[in-house]
């Protein structure tokens, strides 16, 4: 399944790279394309959240009536959701997590694609990749022999065994990235960073820490802004509901909502870690995705406020 996703993404990336001839810009444009495809789902999610906010006063009314009977309260709440054509997941605010969950198969597919650019982006046949691998192994062997001859040293048994094995890339999980870089088959440079490099395997290169840190920081800001927007909307609904009661005592209970604090903490850490152990290109995708998320939230909020002002 992931191989299929990587193949589909590879065709899109190959097309975009062919147009711009820059791997970093191709990843950014690919991210924009994914955002456009997911835009209808984003709008649907926002509408679901707005409906959920509208239910707040109705839920408080149920709370006043059945607050001492949790089973009855749950049944009446389910009836309310059914009347409003909503399901329990959206009623609990879980729709807000949906877009984040969808990102995981996308991330895994991109990871497969980015660690095997010769297969999925350049679409080279396996026989040609194997030939490049053999040529690179021969080059490494000749370098070892030449180095020993120049220094007047003799080859150790371990080095002789390694040369005879003829496979210096056997321990590399990312041999296609090594081949692409050494053979210069695919230009992965972007703003001084090789997007095929992995920070976890090049810990001495502090330049590779930039993207994971940015990825973690921007994801955190994006999630915080999303939570802040939702909290502000909930407060407005609560004030409106209390004012409508005209002095009546109300149960200040809110609809059941998931605790977003865990997600707001764990998601940035997880994305930063993924960007640290994966090719830099994957971190660039997630960083760009989070930036676009911030812009998208601002635009949709302005559109919503403008719509309210026109009413």
ABEGO torsion letter per residue (X at the ends): XAAAAAAAAAAAAAAAAAAAGBAAAAAAAAAAAAAAAAAAAAAAAAAAAAAAAAAAAAAAAAAAAAAABAAAAAAAAAAAAAAAGBBAAAAAGAAAAAAAAAAAAAAAAAAAAAABAAAAAAGBBAAAAAAAAAAAAAAAAAAAAAAAAAAGBBBBAAAAAAAAAGBAAAABABAAAAAAAAAGABBABBGGBBAABBAAABAABAAAAAAAAAAAAAAAAAAAAAAAAAAAAAAAAAAAAAAAAGGBBBBABBBBBBBAAAAAAAAAAAAAAAAAABBAAAAAAAAAAAAAAAAAAAAAAAAAAAAAAAX
